Amino acid sequence: MAELRVKTRQTGATATVGRTGFPHVTSVTGGTLDIVTSPSQAGFGPLDLLYASLASCLVLSARIAASRFGVLDRVVELSAKVTGEKAQDEPSRVARFNIEFVIRGDFDDAVRHAIAEVAEDEICTVSNTLRGNPQFSSKASG
């Protein structure tokens, strides 16, 4: 039996901001993104990035799940819309994530639900992390 090889890549991001202006984010792999802070500005704010991370992880995980179920060849399109509800009390946080999968392809709703469930509950690193209680290790320097 062939050994399973998992490809890994560096992960991480650095955000910088001056006394004025907007945050600029750089990934360890060289990606860049400017963050918006006003509700009227087009672009990604910090919460949008959280929702985007979950949504993109879910669709990639749904594709993996479809492959595991042997139906990937019948998939037309996978999408996941993620929104959230902020908590009414302190500390400021998202209290609920709302996920809407659209799984288009030649299969029934039972298969669609199975793909969504496995993607969200077993495969997606982001959803598994958000459900868990990850530790934070912080330091500050000058």
Buried (B, 14 or more C-beta within 10 A) or exposed (E): EEEEEEEEEEEEEEEEEEEEEBBBBBEEEEEEBEBBEEEEEEEBBEEEBBBEBBBBBBBBBBBBBBEBBEBBEEBEEBEBEBEBEEEEEEEEEBEEBEBEBEBEBEBEEEBBEBBBEBBBEEBBEBBBEBEEEEEEEEEEEE
